[in-house]
């Protein structure tokens, strides 16, 4: 897992739910990071990388690298997924809905 330069976050360290440090790099999208779209899909890849996505775009130009701590600041509900095993994903239809979890089938 890659990490980003350490920088401050607006939550107490005691509220950090993940085993990974806050400065672990995660993949997100422009709509989430810049426009405040809700996070509707989270994947914890086999290699340990996190993807924090909105489900509105798969365009490369819309991809953003963000630290996991900043993603948590944008949407604290992802903290409910801190224990998501590697190789799993979680999704929901809206921020008001519960997270659903499943193992991701390996690509052939």
C-alpha positions as CSV (number, residue, x, y, z in Angstrom):
1,X,0.0,0.0,0.0
2,X,1.2,3.4,-0.9
3,X,1.1,6.3,1.6
4,X,0.7,10.0,1.2
5,X,2.5,12.7,3.1
6,X,1.1,13.0,6.6
7,X,-1.2,15.9,7.2
8,X,-3.9,16.8,9.8
9,X,-7.4,15.5,9.8
10,X,-10.5,16.9,11.5
11,X,-11.3,13.8,13.7
12,X,-9.7,12.7,17.0
13,X,-7.3,9.8,16.6
14,X,-9.5,7.8,18.9
15,X,-12.3,7.8,16.3
16,X,-10.1,6.2,13.6
17,X,-11.7,2.8,12.9
18,X,-9.3,1.4,10.3
19,X,-6.2,-0.9,10.9
20,X,-4.5,1.0,8.0
21,X,-3.0,4.4,8.9
22,X,-4.9,7.5,7.8
23,X,-2.3,8.4,5.2
24,X,-2.8,5.2,3.2
25,X,-3.6,6.2,-0.4
26,X,-7.0,5.3,-1.7
27,X,-8.6,5.7,-5.1
28,X,-11.7,7.8,-5.3
29,X,-13.5,10.0,-7.9
30,X,-13.8,13.7,-8.7
31,X,-17.5,13.6,-7.8
32,X,-16.8,12.3,-4.3
33,X,-13.7,14.4,-3.6
34,X,-14.6,17.6,-5.3
35,X,-18.4,17.6,-5.5
36,X,-19.5,15.9,-2.3
37,X,-21.2,13.0,-4.0
38,X,-22.1,10.2,-1.5
39,X,-19.9,7.1,-1.3
40,X,-22.0,4.2,-2.6
41,X,-19.3,1.6,-3.3
42,X,-16.1,0.6,-1.4
43,X,-13.7,-2.1,-2.3
44,X,-10.8,-3.5,-0.3
45,X,-8.7,-5.0,-3.1
46,X,-6.7,-8.2,-2.7
47,X,-3.5,-6.1,-2.5
48,X,-4.9,-4.1,0.4
49,X,-5.8,-1.0,-1.6
50,X,-9.0,0.8,-0.9
51,X,-11.4,2.3,-3.5
52,X,-13.9,4.8,-2.3
53,X,-16.4,5.4,-5.1
54,X,-19.7,7.0,-6.0
55,X,-20.8,4.7,-8.8
56,X,-21.3,7.7,-11.2
57,X,-18.1,7.5,-13.3
58,X,-15.5,5.1,-14.4
59,X,-13.6,7.6,-16.5
60,X,-9.9,7.7,-15.9
61,X,-9.9,11.5,-15.9
62,X,-12.3,11.5,-12.9
63,X,-10.1,9.3,-10.8
64,X,-8.5,10.9,-7.7
65,X,-5.9,9.7,-5.2
66,X,-6.9,10.6,-1.7
67,X,-5.7,9.4,1.7
68,X,-8.0,7.1,3.6
69,X,-8.3,9.7,6.4
70,X,-9.6,12.4,4.0
71,X,-12.1,9.9,2.6
72,X,-13.2,9.2,6.1
73,X,-13.7,12.9,6.7
74,X,-15.8,13.2,3.6
75,X,-18.0,10.3,4.6
76,X,-17.7,8.9,8.1
77,X,-20.0,6.0,7.2
78,X,-17.1,4.2,5.5
79,X,-15.8,3.6,9.0
80,X,-18.5,0.9,9.2
81,X,-16.4,-0.9,6.6
82,X,-13.1,-0.8,8.4
83,X,-13.1,-4.5,8.9
84,X,-14.0,-5.3,5.3
85,X,-11.6,-8.1,4.3
86,X,-9.3,-7.9,1.4
87,X,-10.9,-9.1,-1.8
88,X,-14.4,-7.8,-0.7
89,X,-16.7,-5.0,-1.6
90,X,-19.5,-3.1,0.0
91,X,-22.3,-1.1,-1.7
92,X,-25.5,0.7,-0.9
93,X,-28.2,2.4,-3.0
94,X,-28.1,5.6,-1.1
95,X,-26.5,7.1,2.1
96,X,-29.7,6.2,4.0
97,X,-29.4,2.5,3.1
98,X,-27.4,-0.1,4.9
99,X,-24.1,-1.4,3.4
100,X,-24.2,-4.8,1.7
101,X,-21.0,-6.9,1.6
102,X,-19.7,-9.7,-0.6
103,X,-16.5,-11.3,-1.7
104,X,-15.3,-10.2,-5.1
105,X,-14.9,-13.0,-7.6
106,X,-11.2,-13.2,-8.8
107,X,-10.7,-12.0,-12.3
108,X,-9.4,-14.7,-14.7
